[in-house]
Amino acid sequence: MSSDRRKFLFMSIDALISDIAWQVCRDGNDVKYYIDNESERQIADGFVPKVDSWEEHVEWADVIVFDDVLGQGEIAERLRAAGKKVVGGTAYTDKLEDDRSFGQHELRKHGVSIIRFEEFSDFDTAIEYVRANPATYVIKPSGEAQNIKRLLFVGQEDDGRDIIHVLESYKAVYADTVKVFQLQRRVRGVEVAVGAFFNGTDFMMPININFEHKPLFPGNIGPATGEMGTCMYWSGPNRIFNATLAKLKDRLAEEGYVGYIDVNCIVNGQGIYPLEFTSRFGYPTISIQSDGISMPIGDFLYEMASGTLKQFKTRRGFQIGLRIVVPPFPYNDPKTFAANSKDRVIIFRKPDLEGIHIEDVRAVNGEWLITGSSGVVLIVTGTGLSVKQAQAQAYQRVRNILIPNMYYRTDIGDRWFEDHDKLHSWGYLRES
């Protein structure tokens, strides 16, 4: 339970922060939750008190929490300037994520090595570029289109033939959706992310090292999703952090940034190559992290927004989190969702909710029902001193859940065993 009862106002575009709002509510705090997207407004009904607008509750709140970029940073910045305690970004930190090219230029400006890339605003020019410069590339949409995760495409062919085919298909289908995109040279190595919470003036310790699993199916097969699961642990500053995020400390302090910031990297024996920023909470990352933070999440948010929290205690070992999803995820198909998933009941064989985190769920008369539109339902976590222990706990908890047509990855955390050996031999995980 929280040591003090406080008032939290959560402001969301697409109901991403529902689980954290629910946790803060369960800890005995007063919570009000606003969801901007009308099609997502039923999410968390029965779990968290809702409001129809957020502006009229600003003065009521002890702390205001924003859950995304896409313009929320500018609002958060304005409220902080007015003296409110706010967890959220700024116009600058939003741009780090929303504008991929800007984020890469900022890394280079602060002395961080980046992978060569080109930005395009039409597909024909990009196709001609690949023909003139054959190589393996990654297609990365910018702006709002980057939220359609399946549009990110990692090339395999050395001559770029597969990239040309994908660009031609995107031109035919997504020309109105993808306005700006990058072609980034593909670098092979271990994909690892380093993140940390920032309290307005400095990074809070410890940092978080996490390994995301984005493709839909086990073995990293299938379409890219936002995230199917993550394996993580907490650490003191290491070589990856010092070579990337640490270099932006003064700039983030100048902004008064409050929240989580993460940079996803490819690392190999030649170096560390940042791919992209997440300048907000990650999803499902923050739900998994909350199981590793050894204090009530409401206290954590309040003290971070106050600037008083500099170090916090965490669980030893590892945290694993996996997403349980239903059709049509990761695609947008309202008819399939309505026919197969909407309002289906979530059944627990035993009444044990330890390690269960909600996503697109509502509660009616004590029953948990699938809602929203995306097909992401629950996050299930496990913790342990070893990755195998954390995996065993997470998958044991999954076996307690019954949802028609549910699917999930069965290999979250398996990457660790090979990746750890490489990262250790390269010296990237040593604490400084």
Residue pairs with C-beta under 8 A, 6 or more apart in sequence:
1 27
1 28
1 296
2 24
2 27
2 28
2 29
2 296
2 298
2 299
3 296
3 299
4 299
4 302
5 28
5 29
5 30
6 29
6 30
6 62
6 63
6 298
6 302
7 29
7 30
7 31
7 32
7 60
7 61
7 62
7 63
8 21
8 24
8 29
8 30
8 31
8 32
8 61
8 62
8 63
8 64
8 65
8 298
8 301
9 31
9 32
9 33
9 34
9 54
9 57
9 58
9 60
9 61
9 63
9 64
9 65
10 17
10 20
10 21
10 31
10 32
10 33
10 34
10 48
10 64
10 65
10 67
11 34
11 36
11 54
11 64
11 65
11 66
11 67
11 72
11 75
12 18
12 33
12 34
12 35
12 36
12 66
12 67
12 68
13 35
13 36
13 37
13 67
13 68
13 70
13 72
14 35
14 36
14 37
14 40
14 68
15 35
15 37
15 40
15 41
15 43
15 44
15 360
15 372
16 67
16 68
16 281
16 283
17 33
17 65
17 67
17 281
17 286
18 33
18 43
18 44
18 47
18 48
18 358
18 359
18 361
19 286
19 287
19 290
19 357
19 358
19 359
19 379
20 65
20 281
20 286
20 287
20 290
20 297
20 301
21 31
21 33
21 44
21 47
21 48
21 65
22 44
22 47
22 48
22 358
23 290
23 297
23 298
24 31
24 297
24 298
24 301
25 31
25 47
25 48
25 49
27 296
27 297
27 298
27 299
29 298
31 48
31 49
32 49
32 50
32 51
32 54
32 57
32 60
32 61
33 44
33 48
33 49
33 50
33 51
34 50
34 51
34 52
34 53
34 54
34 57
35 41
35 43
35 44
35 50
39 372
39 373
40 360
40 372
40 373
41 50
42 362
42 371
42 372
43 359
43 360
43 361
43 362
43 371
43 372
44 50
44 358
44 361
44 362
45 362
45 363
45 364
45 371
46 362
46 363
46 364
47 358
47 361
47 362
47 363
51 57
58 64
58 79
58 84
61 84
62 85
62 302
63 84
63 85
63 86
63 87
63 301
63 302
63 305
64 76
64 79
64 84
64 85
64 86
64 87
64 88
65 86
65 87
65 88
65 301
66 72
66 73
66 75
66 76
66 86
66 87
66 88
66 89
66 259
66 280
67 280
67 281
68 280
69 89
69 93
69 94
69 97
69 98
69 279
69 280
70 94
70 98
70 144
71 94
72 88
72 89
72 94
72 280
73 88
73 89
73 90
73 91
73 92
73 93
73 94
73 279
74 90
74 91
74 94
75 88
76 86
76 87
76 88
76 89
76 90
76 258
77 88
77 89
77 90
77 91
77 255
77 256
79 86
79 88
80 86
80 88
80 256
80 258
85 302
85 305
85 306
86 258
86 305
87 258
87 259
87 301
87 304
87 305
88 258
88 259
88 280
89 257
89 259
89 279
89 280
90 255
90 256
90 257
92 251
92 255
93 252
93 255
93 257
93 261
93 279
94 279
95 102
95 103
96 102
96 103
96 106
96 277
96 279
97 103
97 276
97 277
97 278
97 279
97 280
98 142
98 143
98 144
98 146
99 142
99 143
100 117
100 119
100 140
100 142
100 146
100 182
100 276
101 117
101 119
101 142
101 182
103 276
103 277
104 114
104 117
104 274
106 248
106 251
107 114
107 244
107 263
107 274
108 114
110 247
110 248
110 251
111 247
112 243
112 244
112 247
112 274
113 243
113 271
113 272
113 273
113 274
114 273
114 274
115 184
115 185
115 187
115 266
115 273
115 275
116 184
116 185
117 182
117 183
117 184
117 185
118 126
118 129
118 182
118 183
119 142
119 180
119 181
119 182
120 126
120 129
120 180
120 181
120 182
120 183
121 179
121 180
123 167
123 168
123 170
123 171
123 175
124 171
126 167
126 181
126 183
127 164
127 167
127 168
127 171
129 183
130 137
130 160
130 163
130 164
130 167
130 183
131 160
131 164
133 160
134 158
134 159
134 160
135 158
135 159
135 160
135 185
135 186
136 155
136 156
136 157
136 158
136 160
136 163
136 185
136 186
137 155
137 160
137 163
137 183
137 184
137 185
137 186
138 152
138 153
138 154
138 155
138 182
138 183
138 184
138 185
138 186
139 151
139 152
139 153
139 155
139 163
139 166
139 167
139 170
139 181
139 182
139 183
140 146
140 152
140 181
140 182
140 183
140 184
140 276
141 148
141 151
141 152
141 178
141 180
141 181
142 179
142 180
142 181
142 182
143 179
143 180
145 151
145 174
145 177
145 178
145 179
145 180
145 181
146 152
147 226
148 177
149 214
149 224
149 225
149 226
149 330
150 223
150 224
150 225
150 330
150 331
151 170
151 174
151 177
151 178
151 224
152 224
153 163
153 166
153 224
154 186
154 224
155 162
155 163
155 166
155 186
156 162
157 163
163 183
170 178
184 275
187 266
187 268
187 273
188 266
188 268
189 266
189 267
189 268
189 269
189 273
189 422
190 266
190 267
190 268
190 419
190 422
190 423
191 211
191 212
191 264
191 265
191 266
191 275
192 209
192 210
192 211
192 240
192 264
192 265
192 267
192 419
192 423
192 428
193 209
193 210
193 211
193 212
193 262
193 263
193 264
193 265
193 278
194 207
194 208
194 209
194 210
194 238
194 240
194 241
194 244
194 245
194 262
194 263
194 265
195 207
195 208
195 210
195 245
195 260
195 261
195 262
195 263
195 278
195 282
195 285
196 203
196 204
196 205
196 207
196 208
196 241
196 245
196 260
196 261
196 262
197 203
197 204
197 259
197 260
197 304
198 204
198 252
198 257
198 258
198 259
198 260
198 261
199 258
199 303
199 304
199 307
199 308
199 309
199 310
200 253
200 256
200 257
200 258
200 305
200 307
201 253
201 256
201 307
202 249
202 253
202 310
203 245
203 246
203 249
204 304
204 309
204 310
204 311
204 312
205 236
205 237
205 310
205 311
205 312
206 234
206 235
206 236
206 311
206 312
206 314
207 234
207 235
207 236
207 237
207 238
207 241
207 245
208 232
208 233
208 234
208 235
208 262
208 285
208 289
209 232
209 233
209 234
209 235
209 238
209 240
209 429
210 230
210 231
210 232
210 262
210 282
210 285
211 230
211 231
211 232
211 413
211 415
211 416
211 419
212 227
212 229
212 230
212 264
213 220
213 227
213 228
213 229
213 230
213 231
213 409
213 411
213 412
213 415
214 220
214 224
214 225
214 226
214 227
214 228
215 221
215 222
215 223
215 224
215 225
215 228
216 222
216 223
216 224
216 225
216 228
216 330
216 409
217 409
218 409
218 410
218 411
219 411
223 330
223 331
224 330
225 329
225 330
226 283
226 330
227 282
227 283
227 284
227 285
227 323
228 322
228 323
228 325
228 408
228 409
228 412
229 284
229 320
229 321
229 322
229 323
229 408
229 409
229 412
229 413
230 282
230 284
230 285
230 288
230 320
230 321
230 412
231 318
231 319
231 320
231 387
231 390
231 412
231 413
231 415
231 416
232 285
232 288
232 289
232 292
232 318
232 319
232 320
232 321
233 317
233 318
233 319
234 292
234 314
234 315
235 429
235 431
236 431
236 432
237 246
237 431
237 432
238 428
238 429
238 430
238 431
238 432
239 272
239 427
239 428
239 429
239 430
239 432
240 265
240 267
240 272
240 428
240 429
242 432
243 272
244 263
244 265
244 272
244 274
245 261
245 263
248 261
252 261
257 279
258 304
258 305
258 307
259 279
259 280
259 281
259 304
260 278
260 280
260 281
260 282
260 285
260 286
261 277
261 278
261 279
261 280
262 277
262 278
262 282
262 285
263 274
263 275
263 276
263 277
263 278
264 274
264 275
264 276
264 278
265 272
265 273
265 274
265 275
266 273
266 275
267 273
267 423
267 426
267 428
268 426
269 426
272 428
283 359
284 321
284 323
284 357
284 359
284 379
285 321
287 321
287 357
287 379
287 381
288 319
288 320
288 321
288 379
288 381
289 319
290 297
290 357
291 315
291 319
291 321
291 355
291 381
291 383
292 314
292 315
292 319
292 383
293 300
293 312
293 313
293 314
294 312
294 313
294 314
294 315
295 312
295 313
300 309
300 312
303 309
315 383
316 385
317 383
317 384
317 385
317 386
317 389
317 390
318 383
318 384
318 385
318 386
318 387
318 389
318 390
318 413
318 416
319 381
319 382
319 383
319 390
320 381
320 382
320 383
320 384
320 387
320 390
320 391
320 393
320 394
320 412
320 413
321 357
321 379
321 380
321 381
321 382
321 394
321 412
322 379
322 380
322 394
322 398
322 408
322 409
322 412
323 359
323 376
323 377
323 378
323 379
323 408
323 409
324 377
324 378
324 379
324 380
324 398
324 401
324 403
324 406
324 407
324 408
325 375
325 376
325 377
325 406
325 407
325 408
326 340
326 341
326 344
326 370
326 375
326 377
326 403
326 404
326 405
326 406
326 407
327 333
327 336
327 337
327 340
327 341
327 375
327 405
328 336
328 337
328 340
328 341
328 375
329 374
329 375
329 376
330 375
332 373
332 374
334 373
337 373
337 375
340 404
340 405
341 370
341 375
341 405
342 370
342 371
343 369
343 370
343 371
344 369
344 370
344 403
344 404
344 405
345 367
345 368
345 369
346 361
346 367
346 368
346 369
346 370
346 377
346 378
346 401
346 402
346 403
347 401
347 402
347 403
348 356
348 400
348 401
348 402
349 399
349 400
349 401
349 402
350 400
352 397
352 400
354 397
355 380
355 381
355 382
355 383
355 393
355 394
355 397
356 378
356 379
356 380
356 397
356 401
357 378
357 379
357 380
357 381
358 368
358 378
358 379
359 372
359 376
359 377
359 378
359 379
360 370
360 371
360 372
360 373
360 374
360 375
360 376
360 377
361 368
361 369
361 370
361 371
361 377
361 378
362 368
362 369
362 371
363 369
370 377
370 403
377 403
377 406
378 401
380 394
380 397
380 398
380 401
380 408
381 394
381 397
382 389
382 390
382 391
382 392
382 393
382 394
382 395
382 396
382 397
383 389
383 390
383 393
384 390
384 391
384 392
384 393
387 413
387 416
387 417
390 413
391 412
391 413
394 412
395 410
398 408
420 429
423 429
